[in-house]
């Protein structure tokens, strides 16, 4: 299982490369309060940053989808 810092780095890489097809294939889920306790101790400090990037990429996917229909 990947740690949150690895997942965050992958999301940053998707954003930097601007690979639209890879971004559209991502399955994103926010870590909710009841799931926080299933994480490793090291991952606790990355929860907020991870959730930020998940929400950002979700909005980016929604934006891409809405603009693809207009073209």
C-alpha positions, 0 to 999 in steps of 0.5 A: 500500500502506498503512503500518502506522500507517494500519492501526493507526489503522483498527483503533483506529477499529473498536474505538472505533466498536464496529461489529461487522459491520465487525470481523467482515469484517476479514481479520487477519494477524500479521507474522511474522519472515520477513516483517519484511524486506519492510516499509518502514524506517518500519514497523519501529517499528510491528510490535509494536503492529500485531501486538498489535491484530491479536491483540486483534481476533482474540480480539474476533471469536472472542468475538463469534462465540461469544456470537452463537450463545448468543443 
